[in-house]
């Protein structure tokens, strides 16, 4: 019985972690304009990381057994994450990434101007 509680908790937390991983990719995609090929690479990377996380959870806590209740608990963890936590996580991470983006732009703008001046003086 005690082992079953650990399994339920592990799959619940794994569902939340998958939701967090999804939101990380979603926030970066909204903050930085990326070409389509990079979006495809991000999608493949998301599914690879999700698969690794699921396999790790399955083999660590159940020695490879998959039961229906595990899948239901995994989906429940994801559902609770997306319905309660996701909007706050997205808000905080978008503010952090926008700050990083504006800092990078602030640093790179003078460098771009110096480069243009260098080209101008070469003429």
C-alpha positions in Angstrom: 0.0 0.0 0.0 2.8 2.4 0.9 4.4 1.7 -2.5 1.2 2.6 -4.3 1.1 6.0 -2.7 4.7 6.7 -3.9 3.7 5.6 -7.4 0.6 7.9 -7.4 2.7 10.8 -6.1 5.5 10.1 -8.7 3.1 10.1 -11.6 1.2 13.1 -10.3 4.5 15.1 -10.1 5.6 13.8 -13.5 2.4 15.2 -15.0 3.1 18.6 -13.4 6.7 18.5 -14.7 5.5 17.7 -18.2 3.2 20.8 -18.0 6.1 22.9 -16.8 8.3 21.7 -19.6 5.5 22.5 -22.1 5.1 26.0 -20.7 8.8 26.6 -20.9 8.8 25.9 -24.6 5.6 27.9 -25.0 6.9 31.0 -23.3 10.2 31.0 -25.2 8.2 30.6 -28.5 6.1 33.6 -27.6 9.0 35.8 -26.4 11.5 35.1 -29.2 10.5 35.0 -32.8 11.8 31.8 -34.1 11.9 30.3 -37.6 9.7 27.3 -38.4 12.6 24.9 -38.5 13.5 25.9 -35.0 9.9 25.3 -33.9 10.0 21.8 -35.3 13.3 21.1 -33.5 11.8 22.4 -30.2 8.8 20.2 -30.7 11.0 17.1 -31.2 13.1 18.1 -28.2 10.0 18.5 -26.1 8.8 15.0 -27.0 12.2 13.5 -26.4 12.5 15.1 -23.0 8.9 14.0 -22.1 9.6 10.5 -23.2 12.8 10.3 -21.1 11.0 11.7 -18.1 8.2 9.2 -18.5 10.5 6.3 -19.0 12.6 7.4 -16.0 9.4 7.5 -13.8 8.1 4.2 -15.0 11.3 2.3 -14.5 12.2 4.0 -11.2 8.9 3.6 -9.4 7.2 0.6 -11.1 10.1 -1.5 -12.6 8.5 -1.2 -16.0 4.8 -1.9 -15.2 2.3 0.4 -16.7 -1.2 0.5 -15.2 -4.3 2.5 -16.2 -4.4 4.4 -12.9 -0.8 5.6 -13.5 -1.9 7.2 -16.8 -5.0 8.7 -15.2 -2.9 10.2 -12.4 -0.3 11.5 -14.9 -3.1 13.3 -16.8 -4.7 14.5 -13.6 -1.4 16.1 -12.6 -1.1 17.8 -16.0 -4.7 18.9 -15.8 -4.3 20.5 -12.3 -1.1 22.2 -13.4 -2.7 23.7 -16.5 -5.9 24.8 -14.7 -4.3 26.3 -11.6 -0.5 27.0 -11.9 0.2 27.5 -15.6 -1.1 31.1 -16.0 1.1 32.2 -13.1 4.1 30.3 -14.3 3.7 31.7 -17.8 3.3 35.3 -16.4 6.5 35.1 -14.3 8.6 33.4 -17.0 7.4 35.8 -19.7 8.5 38.7 -17.5 11.9 37.1 -16.9 12.4 36.3 -20.6 11.3 39.8 -21.7 13.8 41.3 -19.2 16.5 39.1 -20.7 15.5 40.0 -24.2 15.5 43.7 -23.5 18.9 43.4 -21.7 20.3 41.7 -24.8 18.9 44.3 -27.1 20.3 47.1 -24.8 23.7 45.5 -25.0 23.7 44.8 -28.7 22.3 48.2 -29.9 25.5 50.1 -29.3 27.5 47.4 -30.9 25.3 47.6 -34.0 25.8 51.4 -34.1 29.5 51.0 -33.8 29.5 48.5 -36.7 27.5 51.0 -38.9 29.9 53.8 -38.0 32.9 51.5 -38.9 31.4 50.8 -42.3 30.7 54.5 -42.8 34.3 55.5 -42.1 35.7 52.8 -44.3 34.0 54.5 -47.3 
